[in-house]
Amino acid sequence: MSKVDWQDYNPKGFYDELIAAPGKPRPEAAMLCEYLASLDARELAEHKTAAEVAIQLMGITFTVYTEGNMIDRAWPFDIVPRIIPLPEWQRTEAGLKQRVQALNLFIDDLYHEQKIVKDGVFPAEVLAQSANFRPQCVGIHTPHNVWAHICGSDLVRDKDGTLYVLEDNLRVPSGVSYMLENRNVTKRVLPDLFATGRIQPVDDYTSQLYEMLSSMSPRPGDDPVIVILTPGIYNSAYYEHSYLAQQMGVQLVEGSDLVVGDDDCVYMRLVDGLCRVDVIYRRVDDMFLDPEVFNPDSMLGVRGLMRAWRKGNVALANAPGAGVADDKVVYAFVPQIIKYYLDQEPLLPNVPSYLCMFDQDRDYVLANLDKLVVKPANESGGYGMLIGPHASKKERQKFAELIKANPRNYMAQPTLSLSTSPTLCDGAMEPRHVDLRPFILSGETPWVTTGGLTRVALTKGSLVVNSSQGGGSKDTWIVDLSGN
């Protein structure tokens, strides 16, 4: 049976994460590539099967909504990890901390003095039309002045090797449980490669998350009562909610399990009575959090929760209103936001962006729809986008009308040549496009996961990495070659 021959592996002009040139692995990937080349097709298939069995046994699933049905599927996973050398990761980590620090200062400013608007750095009309600015949050002070306690920023690498921030997810970012489970599966499948000690660990995330949440408690000195608020079993990220609750040893609750008392404190209903709650890691969208303030028909939230939060009797992560910075038009201003609040140049670049609200940008976008990716300001999960080069003339015409009707709601970017990584497809090693979602925790100080969730477009030639649209994932290795 044939073995992997890296001479035959051809990423076709794209930057490849593991292979620098035919037959030449990058230094940080040499150990892995040598190991994979030593396996024949049968052994590779056995490794793939072992991963699939582990995923089934561990119950790692995600939910797909299709044609009105909800389907639980096994997590799609590729056994070939994506590798990043430690020095590059350290630079990336510093850039992520800088970015989230500036974004938290920005959010806090918008809900207080709005200096950045008054100083003309951030356009008033962008704020005025923000779908995620919550007037109900104006004047509220959060612990450590942090609003986005958990952020997932998506990174992509272009063909010249530059790592760009594609977007920031500041509302209820998901995927970290899959990052942790990917490592658990990989350790089962490729145990010998972890013996060198060069692959940096990722398993401290849940303890860091617990510490960060604890630091927000309105009752310092006591053991805080922390809960994770989930919309319930039908939510696509329910696996993650239950996983994180189990790993941290905290209660997983739904809105009906909580009540706000006459003292404006939040209590959890237990068999033997009520127990006061200090910190809520909420995985429920703003608009469903409190029927007293937001959607009056919501069955997912807790009546009076915003009252308790405003009075400082409970901490919420992420804070309601943090999504004001989770807007693809706001994204385009992040370099100016970093400069304004920190007086620093961005360590991580944005993808060049065109804002349709500006006449010159809009004219360029409309004239070049066949070359650009157009995104609505507040969609997520890869929905509502136009990928110009792959779109039909009719689809481009439809987007032209949408842009003209609501220019503020659209921005465009060049189609990036996303980097590839070797992926096991039908028994052969083939390049597939990848991105990376690291997670940044912000409490008293920021903390970044070692690597993140690498998502992979499993369909040949596809740039869509979202699991809801046919993507999968890989383990991400940060490798230290210094010998320390």
Secondary structure as UniProt FT lines:
FT   HELIX           6..8
FT   TURN            12..13
FT   STRAND          19..21
FT   TURN            22..23
FT   STRAND          24..25
FT   HELIX           27..29
FT   HELIX           30..37
FT   HELIX           41..58
FT   STRAND          61..66
FT   TURN            67..68
FT   STRAND          69..74
FT   STRAND          77..85
FT   HELIX           86..110
FT   TURN            111..113
FT   HELIX           115..118
FT   TURN            119..120
FT   HELIX           124..128
FT   TURN            131..132
FT   HELIX           135..137
FT   TURN            138..139
FT   HELIX           143..145
FT   STRAND          150..157
FT   TURN            159..160
FT   STRAND          163..169
FT   HELIX           176..189
FT   HELIX           191..194
FT   TURN            195..196
FT   TURN            203..204
FT   HELIX           205..214
FT   TURN            215..216
FT   TURN            220..221
FT   STRAND          226..229
FT   TURN            233..234
FT   TURN            236..237
FT   HELIX           238..248
FT   STRAND          251..253
FT   HELIX           255..257
FT   STRAND          258..260
FT   TURN            262..263
FT   STRAND          266..270
FT   TURN            271..272
FT   STRAND          273..276
FT   STRAND          279..282
FT   HELIX           286..288
FT   TURN            291..293
FT   TURN            296..297
FT   TURN            303..304
FT   HELIX           305..310
FT   TURN            311..312
FT   STRAND          315..317
FT   TURN            320..321
FT   HELIX           322..325
FT   HELIX           328..331
FT   TURN            332..333
FT   HELIX           334..342
FT   STRAND          354..355
FT   TURN            356..357
FT   HELIX           359..367
FT   TURN            368..371
FT   STRAND          372..376
FT   TURN            381..384
FT   STRAND          386..387
FT   HELIX           388..390
FT   HELIX           393..405
FT   HELIX           407..409
FT   STRAND          410..414
FT   STRAND          420..425
FT   TURN            426..427
FT   STRAND          428..437
FT   STRAND          439..442
FT   STRAND          446..448
FT   STRAND          453..457
FT   TURN            460..461
FT   HELIX           467..469
FT   STRAND          471..479
//
